[in-house]
Amino acid sequence: MNIVKPKSLNNLEKTEKLIEEISDEQLSNKEIENVLLKDIEIYDIEFEKNIMNNTEITQSKLEKNTFTDIKFENCNFSNTSFENSIFIRCEFINCKMTGCNFIEARLYNVSFIETNLNYANFSNTTIENVIFKNTSVRNNSFQENNFKNLYFQKADLTQTQFFKTSLKNIDLSDSIIEGIAVSLEDIKGASINTFQAVDLLYLIGVKIVD
């Protein structure tokens, strides 16, 4: 596993403003703290070498943006759309991202750590070198994804849907997969433990009778 972390996040200028700091369609070298925004729209901005702490941006559209070398910590992005955005070397630590939309986004070297991603949508998303660690990914939707170096470590995938998305070579053995919706073809080649196998017996038409 080699997830590259955000680079060059030293000596950043602190600010409690976000919109006002954006200039020339970019925002860089800032440590953004204690921002509270709702129902905003930000498009086509390049965010580079920033830290966001205790920032709340909910029910918003942050679409078609590029996030490079960004650390998000203790942030709330619930019900916010990142559709068609690009994330390169980003970390989400202890964030709340319930209902977020990542449709047709591109994620490269991204870490989700101790984060709530329930009901998020990753359909048609390109995912490469990405880890979900100690993270809740319940009721998510992964549709028609291409994964390269995707890792789940003690993730909760309860009732998550995988549709036309191969899990070959992906280790699910220390994660919760109860109630996941997946085809026999898509689960082929994944690593699971003995107890998890019971949750997948429905794929071959087997019923467990008490």
HELIX and SHEET records of a PDB file:
HELIX    1   1 ILE A   19  GLU A   21  5                                   3    
HELIX    2   2 LEU A  184  ILE A  187  1                                   4    
HELIX    3   3 THR A  194  ASP A  199  1                                   6    
HELIX    4   4 LEU A  201  ILE A  204  5                                   4    
SHEET    1   A 4 GLU A  13  THR A  15  0                                        
SHEET    2   A 4 LYS A  30  GLU A  33  1                                        
SHEET    3   A 4 GLU A  46  ASN A  53  1                                        
SHEET    4   A 4 GLN A  26  SER A  28  1                                        
SHEET    1   B 8 GLU A  13  THR A  15  0                                        
SHEET    2   B 8 LYS A  30  GLU A  33  1                                        
SHEET    3   B 8 GLU A  46  ASN A  53  1                                        
SHEET    4   B 8 THR A  66  GLU A  73  1                                        
SHEET    5   B 8 ILE A  86  ILE A  93  1                                        
SHEET    6   B 8 ARG A 106  ILE A 113  1                                        
SHEET    7   B 8 THR A 126  LYS A 133  1                                        
SHEET    8   B 8 ASN A 146  GLN A 153  1                                        
SHEET    1   C 2 LEU A  36  LYS A  38  0                                        
SHEET    2   C 2 GLU A  56  THR A  58  1                                        
SHEET    1   D 2 GLU A  41  TYR A  43  0                                        
SHEET    2   D 2 LYS A  61  GLU A  63  1                                        
SHEET    1   E 2 SER A 141  GLN A 143  0                                        
SHEET    2   E 2 GLN A 161  PHE A 163  1                                        
END                                                                             
